[in-house]
Amino acid sequence: MAEFRIGYLINALIFTGAGLLAFAAAMAAVDRFIPRRIWKEIVEEKNLALAILAGAVAIAIGLIVSAAMH
């Protein structure tokens, strides 16, 4: 069994933070370029199609960020 090294944990935390920041920036950019407010449309207007699209975009951006960080 490999021994635990604190450097691996710190490295994982740094890349996790960088990935979350990249994901948040990408989602903010998507929200900015869509002509309607995503949250208002999903919650107040009950727009299921936009909710599915937003979820798919979030998954896609997450996969891209994950691949880039790997």
Beta strands, then each sheet from edge to edge (+ up, - down):
end
